Amino acid sequence: MTTQAIRSTLYLEPGLHQALRLKAATAHRSMSEIVNDAVRASLREDEEDLAAFSGRAKEKTMSYEQFLARLKADGSI
């Protein structure tokens, strides 16, 4: 954990809290470390998704009906 950590209150479902406590104990890590790592991973995934969307911004859009017609023409459905 960083030296400038900010204290925050999180409300977890009882089952999630128990699972987190058990994981922290068996992994010899703090619950905060595990939650921080999970948040970082989620934010990295969001960043990757946004980059993918940005890279495809100039692609032509297709309606659902057009897409189904293409699948039918390809013999996929």
Sequence and secondary structure as in RCSB ss.txt:
>XXXX:A:sequence
MTTQAIRSTLYLEPGLHQALRLKAATAHRSMSEIVNDAVRASLREDEEDLAAFSGRAKEKTMSYEQFLARLKADG
SI
>XXXX:A:secstr
  TT         HHHHHHHHHHHHHHT  HHHHHHHHHHHHHHHHHHHHHHHHHTTTS    HHHHHHHHHHHT
  
